Amino acid sequence: MDCRWIGAGHGGTRNAWPPEQVWPKKPLHIQQFRLLFRRIPLIIIGMPPEPIPFRLNDSNLRRLISDTAKDSGRVFITPHAKKRMRERRITLAQVLDCLRNGRVSEPSHTNLQGNWQCTLTRRNAGDEVRVAASIERTEDGDWAVVITVF
C-alpha cells in the first residue's frame, strides 16, 4: 500500500483529505500515526468553569447538618422559623437536638436557592419535632439554615 498521502500533502493534491483509503491495511508506526491525524481537528475536553455538585444522599446531608449544628453559632434560624417556634412552643434546645440527632423524614433535594434541603425528625420531651433545614456553603464554611419548624 502506498502511504505517501500521510505526509504533508505529498503524492496527491494538497487538500485531498480524506483520501479514498483512510485506514492502511498494515499497522502504522508511531510517526505515521501522528502524521495521519495531524489534519483532523481535536476537541479538547477540559474542566468546566464551575464545579458540578454531586447529588447528596440523605445520610450524607444529615451528617453535614449534624456536624455543622454542633457549633450553635453556625445555625441560622429564619424569621419564619422563629415565628413557628413561638406558635408551637418549640424551644431552641429542641431544634438544635433535632439538627444534631434527628433522622431524615423527607428526602434531600435542592431548594430554589440551590442549597441542599431536607426535613429532620426527632422525638424530644414527648414531642415529635420536625425541622426543615438546609446547608448553605460560603467561603467561611457551612451554615445550617432552619427554614421552618413543625
Backbone bond lengths (Angstrom), bond angles and torsions (degrees), N, CA, C in turn:
res aa  C-N    CA-C-N  psi(-1)  N-CA   C-N-CA  omega(-1)  CA-C   N-CA-C  phi
1 M - - - 1.443 - - 1.525 109.26 -
2 D 1.301 114.90 139.47 1.454 120.10 -178.95 1.524 108.51 -91.98
3 C 1.323 117.49 117.53 1.468 122.06 -176.73 1.518 111.58 -108.90
4 R 1.350 117.77 26.64 1.459 119.39 -178.48 1.526 112.27 -64.10
5 W 1.338 119.18 -24.85 1.472 121.66 -178.47 1.515 112.11 -69.54
6 I 1.341 117.73 -13.79 1.453 120.72 -178.78 1.522 111.01 -66.53
7 G 1.315 118.30 -29.59 1.453 121.36 -178.50 1.521 111.62 -71.55
8 A 1.307 116.05 -162.57 1.463 122.06 -174.47 1.520 110.58 -81.70
9 G 1.311 118.76 60.34 1.443 122.62 174.80 1.511 114.25 84.84
10 H 1.331 118.78 13.68 1.454 121.68 -179.96 1.510 110.02 -77.66
11 G 1.321 116.07 148.32 1.447 121.42 172.24 1.518 113.31 79.05
12 G 1.264 120.49 21.53 1.468 122.42 178.55 1.510 108.88 173.77
13 T 1.290 115.25 -169.42 1.461 117.15 179.16 1.511 109.49 -72.04
14 R 1.315 116.18 151.17 1.452 120.95 -174.48 1.535 111.67 -65.60
15 N 1.296 120.08 -35.00 1.457 122.73 -175.66 1.522 112.95 -104.01
16 A 1.273 117.04 23.62 1.468 119.78 -179.27 1.517 109.67 -86.63
17 W 1.306 117.59 70.02 1.471 122.02 177.61 1.496 109.30 -120.59
18 P 1.275 123.62 134.95 1.463 124.25 -7.97 1.515 110.78 -82.10
19 P 1.292 117.24 150.57 1.471 119.82 176.85 1.519 110.32 -70.54
20 E 1.314 115.87 171.21 1.466 118.90 -178.03 1.523 111.50 -60.01
21 Q 1.322 116.20 -40.77 1.458 120.81 -179.53 1.529 107.89 -101.34
22 V 1.350 117.32 92.96 1.453 120.57 -176.92 1.520 111.15 -74.79
23 W 1.310 119.00 -47.49 1.460 122.38 -177.71 1.525 109.63 -102.31
24 P 1.312 117.45 115.70 1.474 119.02 176.16 1.522 110.53 -63.27
25 K 1.291 115.68 149.84 1.454 120.25 -178.12 1.521 112.26 -74.31
26 K 1.310 118.12 -25.20 1.459 120.14 177.70 1.531 109.56 -96.61
27 P 1.332 118.09 157.90 1.455 120.02 -179.66 1.527 111.38 -64.16
28 L 1.318 114.83 145.43 1.457 120.83 179.91 1.522 110.82 -88.78
29 H 1.311 115.20 146.73 1.444 119.86 169.89 1.520 107.90 -81.40
30 I 1.314 117.24 164.88 1.463 121.73 -177.31 1.528 110.69 -56.67
31 Q 1.328 117.98 -45.29 1.462 120.79 -177.72 1.532 110.02 -64.02
32 Q 1.327 117.28 -41.28 1.452 120.31 179.05 1.531 110.52 -65.68
33 F 1.326 116.93 -37.93 1.466 120.99 178.98 1.530 110.84 -62.26
34 R 1.339 115.82 -43.39 1.466 120.11 178.80 1.522 111.12 -63.03
35 L 1.319 116.23 -42.83 1.460 119.56 -179.39 1.527 111.36 -68.82
36 L 1.317 117.70 -34.36 1.457 121.59 -179.46 1.518 111.42 -63.86
37 F 1.327 117.55 -42.14 1.459 121.00 -175.29 1.529 112.57 -97.93
38 R 1.327 118.04 13.36 1.446 120.86 -179.85 1.522 112.08 -66.25
39 R 1.298 118.58 -33.45 1.459 121.83 -175.49 1.524 113.10 -92.23
40 I 1.307 118.23 -7.08 1.461 120.65 180.00 1.522 108.31 -83.97
41 P 1.349 117.87 125.90 1.467 118.49 -179.71 1.523 110.66 -67.14
42 L 1.311 115.36 139.20 1.451 121.01 178.92 1.519 109.51 -101.37
43 I 1.300 116.39 139.89 1.449 121.97 174.01 1.518 106.32 -101.32
44 I 1.309 115.82 117.46 1.455 120.46 -178.29 1.517 108.01 -92.48
45 I 1.302 115.47 120.06 1.454 120.76 178.91 1.511 107.11 -94.62
46 G 1.311 115.70 118.59 1.453 120.15 -177.63 1.513 111.49 -116.59
47 M 1.285 115.30 -169.87 1.452 121.76 178.71 1.520 109.34 -79.29
48 P 1.340 118.00 143.33 1.459 119.23 175.40 1.528 109.98 -68.34
49 P 1.341 117.29 156.43 1.467 118.94 -177.60 1.525 113.01 -64.26
50 E 1.311 118.06 -33.04 1.462 122.60 178.61 1.525 108.85 -117.43
51 P 1.325 118.44 145.72 1.464 118.99 177.37 1.522 111.06 -66.17
52 I 1.309 115.59 143.28 1.453 121.24 179.07 1.522 107.89 -92.88
53 P 1.334 118.07 117.41 1.465 119.01 -177.43 1.526 111.21 -72.01
54 F 1.314 114.79 142.35 1.449 120.20 175.60 1.516 109.33 -86.78
55 R 1.318 115.79 155.63 1.453 120.86 178.46 1.518 108.79 -71.94
56 L 1.324 115.58 127.81 1.463 120.00 177.46 1.523 109.05 -84.96
57 N 1.302 116.34 139.22 1.458 118.10 172.42 1.524 108.44 -88.49
58 D 1.328 116.03 171.63 1.465 120.78 -173.55 1.524 112.56 -61.25
59 S 1.320 117.18 -42.80 1.468 119.01 -175.99 1.532 111.66 -68.35
60 N 1.340 117.25 -37.72 1.467 118.93 178.68 1.526 111.56 -69.06
61 L 1.342 117.19 -38.88 1.462 119.54 177.81 1.527 110.46 -67.05
62 R 1.326 116.97 -39.99 1.470 120.02 177.74 1.522 110.34 -62.07
63 R 1.320 116.67 -41.81 1.462 120.95 178.66 1.529 111.22 -64.34
64 L 1.336 117.32 -41.44 1.465 120.34 178.01 1.529 111.50 -62.49
65 I 1.339 115.96 -45.14 1.466 119.68 179.38 1.521 110.16 -64.70
66 S 1.327 116.87 -42.77 1.463 120.99 -179.76 1.521 111.44 -62.22
67 D 1.328 117.08 -45.32 1.465 120.51 179.66 1.524 111.28 -64.99
68 T 1.318 117.09 -38.99 1.462 120.67 179.35 1.517 111.18 -68.57
69 A 1.342 116.99 -38.88 1.470 121.26 -176.52 1.522 112.64 -75.22
70 K 1.322 118.69 -10.31 1.470 119.74 175.96 1.515 110.77 -61.65
71 D 1.323 116.50 -30.37 1.463 121.54 172.78 1.526 106.29 -99.99
72 S 1.316 117.37 105.40 1.469 120.57 -175.35 1.534 111.98 -64.46
73 G 1.307 117.62 -16.97 1.457 120.79 175.06 1.514 113.15 -71.25
74 R 1.331 116.54 -14.32 1.461 122.72 178.66 1.529 112.48 -96.35
75 V 1.321 117.12 8.38 1.473 121.92 179.65 1.520 108.07 -105.70
76 F 1.335 116.20 124.06 1.457 121.54 177.40 1.528 107.76 -110.81
77 I 1.319 116.16 126.14 1.464 121.01 179.82 1.517 107.84 -107.08
78 T 1.309 117.03 121.83 1.467 121.66 -177.78 1.529 110.02 -69.60
79 P 1.316 117.88 157.52 1.472 120.35 176.68 1.533 112.58 -58.01
80 H 1.327 116.78 -35.88 1.463 119.53 177.37 1.529 111.02 -62.56
81 A 1.346 116.66 -42.60 1.464 120.37 179.41 1.531 110.93 -65.80
82 K 1.336 117.66 -38.33 1.468 120.26 177.53 1.525 110.94 -62.92
83 K 1.325 116.36 -40.61 1.463 120.86 178.66 1.527 110.42 -62.90
84 R 1.336 116.59 -44.43 1.475 120.58 179.45 1.526 111.12 -67.22
85 M 1.312 118.27 -33.37 1.461 121.18 177.57 1.535 110.32 -64.29
86 R 1.323 117.06 -42.59 1.467 120.22 177.51 1.526 111.14 -65.16
87 E 1.343 116.83 -44.77 1.470 120.73 -179.02 1.524 111.78 -61.94
88 R 1.320 117.37 -40.60 1.464 122.01 -172.68 1.515 112.40 -99.42
89 R 1.326 117.38 4.54 1.465 123.57 178.00 1.532 112.17 53.70
90 I 1.312 113.93 51.58 1.463 121.53 176.86 1.521 106.82 -109.98
91 T 1.318 115.92 128.73 1.465 120.55 -175.55 1.525 111.46 -86.26
92 L 1.323 114.82 164.42 1.458 120.59 176.76 1.526 111.00 -63.91
93 A 1.326 116.66 -35.93 1.472 120.28 178.51 1.530 110.90 -62.47
94 Q 1.341 116.89 -38.82 1.466 119.86 177.72 1.529 111.12 -66.48
95 V 1.317 116.69 -40.08 1.468 120.35 179.04 1.525 110.41 -64.93
96 L 1.328 117.22 -45.77 1.465 120.26 179.20 1.522 111.63 -63.66
97 D 1.349 117.00 -38.67 1.460 120.35 177.09 1.528 110.68 -63.64
98 C 1.320 116.40 -39.39 1.462 120.43 177.80 1.527 111.01 -65.17
99 L 1.324 117.21 -40.97 1.466 120.26 178.55 1.523 111.74 -65.96
100 R 1.328 116.68 -37.78 1.462 120.12 -176.23 1.523 113.42 -80.72
101 N 1.336 116.87 -35.49 1.473 119.93 -171.62 1.516 114.68 -124.92
102 G 1.325 118.24 3.18 1.465 120.48 -175.74 1.517 112.70 -72.97
103 R 1.330 114.42 166.27 1.463 120.70 175.30 1.522 108.10 -110.03
104 V 1.311 116.42 153.60 1.461 121.34 -177.26 1.525 109.03 -76.72
105 S 1.352 116.59 121.20 1.456 120.52 178.78 1.528 112.11 -107.01
106 E 1.313 117.39 -20.58 1.468 122.13 174.30 1.516 106.75 -123.23
107 P 1.326 118.49 130.20 1.467 119.84 -173.23 1.530 113.16 -61.47
108 S 1.316 114.21 156.96 1.461 120.02 -178.68 1.523 110.39 -72.13
109 H 1.322 114.27 144.48 1.456 121.93 178.42 1.525 108.05 -157.33
110 T 1.317 116.79 168.66 1.461 119.82 176.73 1.524 108.99 -92.62
111 N 1.322 115.87 140.62 1.456 120.00 178.51 1.530 109.63 -92.55
112 L 1.318 117.13 -173.00 1.467 120.94 -176.42 1.521 112.91 -64.62
113 Q 1.318 117.73 -26.86 1.460 121.20 178.93 1.527 112.19 -83.10
114 G 1.326 117.52 -5.29 1.462 121.32 -179.98 1.510 114.07 88.53
115 N 1.332 117.82 9.29 1.464 121.61 178.25 1.519 109.62 -94.29
116 W 1.329 115.05 152.97 1.469 119.60 177.85 1.519 110.05 -78.08
117 Q 1.324 115.92 135.56 1.460 122.21 -174.54 1.522 109.79 -136.07
118 C 1.327 116.14 148.89 1.458 122.14 173.74 1.524 108.57 -155.67
119 T 1.320 116.18 171.16 1.463 121.97 175.87 1.513 108.11 -111.60
120 L 1.322 115.97 127.94 1.463 122.48 179.51 1.516 109.29 -107.09
121 T 1.324 117.06 143.46 1.466 122.75 -179.88 1.513 108.76 -124.67
122 R 1.349 115.19 138.69 1.472 120.67 177.78 1.520 109.22 -151.32
123 R 1.335 116.90 132.57 1.463 121.26 174.35 1.524 107.75 -85.79
124 N 1.348 114.85 121.69 1.451 120.26 -175.55 1.525 107.80 -139.85
125 A 1.334 116.84 123.77 1.467 123.72 178.79 1.525 111.68 55.05
126 G 1.319 116.29 39.05 1.462 120.89 178.02 1.516 113.99 82.48
127 D 1.310 118.66 -7.33 1.465 122.21 179.16 1.521 109.48 -107.17
128 E 1.330 115.06 142.44 1.460 119.43 173.89 1.522 107.53 -92.59
129 V 1.312 115.74 114.90 1.458 122.12 -176.86 1.522 108.00 -103.87
130 R 1.329 115.28 131.73 1.464 120.86 176.11 1.519 108.27 -119.89
131 V 1.317 115.05 134.12 1.456 121.41 -178.32 1.526 108.35 -127.96
132 A 1.334 115.57 124.05 1.466 120.37 171.44 1.521 106.28 -89.34
133 A 1.321 115.81 117.48 1.469 121.16 -174.68 1.518 110.20 -133.44
134 S 1.317 114.70 155.57 1.459 120.00 176.28 1.523 108.63 -136.06
135 I 1.324 114.73 163.96 1.459 121.92 176.29 1.518 107.34 -107.25
136 E 1.331 115.76 126.33 1.458 120.66 176.49 1.516 107.55 -114.83
137 R 1.316 115.26 125.42 1.459 120.70 -177.63 1.523 109.63 -100.77
138 T 1.330 116.07 126.82 1.462 122.14 176.93 1.521 108.59 -128.81
139 E 1.332 116.09 179.41 1.463 119.70 177.92 1.523 110.93 -66.64
140 D 1.350 116.47 -27.38 1.471 120.89 -179.59 1.526 112.22 -75.44
141 G 1.315 118.13 -19.32 1.459 122.44 -175.43 1.521 110.17 133.81
142 D 1.313 115.76 -168.74 1.462 121.17 -178.31 1.522 110.75 -86.66
143 W 1.336 115.43 148.08 1.458 123.28 174.71 1.512 108.32 -126.09
144 A 1.336 116.73 136.65 1.464 121.32 172.21 1.528 106.57 -94.05
145 V 1.320 116.31 120.18 1.462 121.54 -177.96 1.525 107.68 -106.48
146 V 1.327 116.69 120.68 1.461 121.55 176.38 1.528 106.71 -88.11
147 I 1.326 116.03 116.29 1.463 121.20 -176.10 1.510 111.09 -87.49
148 T 1.325 116.13 -48.67 1.462 120.20 176.36 1.520 109.38 -153.46
149 V 1.323 115.07 162.90 1.463 122.56 -178.41 1.509 107.43 -131.23
150 F 1.330 116.49 133.11 1.472 119.84 175.47 1.510 110.38 -149.46
